[in-house]
Amino acid sequence: MPDTTTPDLPALPVTFRPGRTRAVLIVLAVATFATITAVGSLLGGLGAGERLSFVLTALLLAGGLLLMARPRVDADPEGVTVVNLTTRRRLAWPEILRVNLRHGDPWVFLDLSDGTSLPVLGIQPGIAKQRAIADARALRALVEARSGAQPDPTRD
């Protein structure tokens, strides 16, 4: 049964991000860097170049993990900024037609006025499903309130 209650609108500016996932990725990045660097420095018989290659490998792996911790959604009175792994896109409120988080989706998708759909990795139900659903509902309510979009009766 669809949820017919309207969530309270969050105060702007607001940032949505997968907090637990981000924390896990940051801890893994630090642990990966520390472990690989320690192994490289503790192995006997390695030259300076080989030790440096351990550190550079650790930096690349940690950097990749930190890149995955980057996604977020920033909403302010003028619009929404979607920050994904390597891209950042600024949208005015009227450009967003619908906020979708269907069962089984890995993250939220925004249906845009130009006919495209934009993935929003900053709201993902991976580790914290209920938090992602609440964030998606809050973003949906903001879009409906700010863009003049009509509520979708088939949502959720």
Stockholm file with secondary structure:
# STOCKHOLM 1.0

chainA/1-156         MPDTTTPDLPALPVTFRPGRTRAVLIVLAVATFATITAVGSLLGGLGAGERLSFVLTALLLAGGLLLMARPRVDADPEGVTVVNLTTRRRLAWPEILRVNLRHGDPWVFLDLSDGTSLPVLGIQPGIAKQRAIADARALRALVEARSGAQPDPTRD
#=GR chainA/1-156 SS CCCCCCCCCCCSSEEECCHHHHHHHHHHHHHHHHHHHHHHHHSTTCCHHHHHHHHHHHHHHHHHHHHHTCCEEEEETTEEEEECSSCEEEEEGGGEEEEECCTTCSSEEEEETTSCEEEETTSCCSSCHHHHHHHHHHHHHHHHHHHCCCCCTTCC
#=GC SS_cons         CCCCCCCCCCCSSEEECCHHHHHHHHHHHHHHHHHHHHHHHHSTTCCHHHHHHHHHHHHHHHHHHHHHTCCEEEEETTEEEEECSSCEEEEEGGGEEEEECCTTCSSEEEEETTSCEEEETTSCCSSCHHHHHHHHHHHHHHHHHHHCCCCCTTCC
//
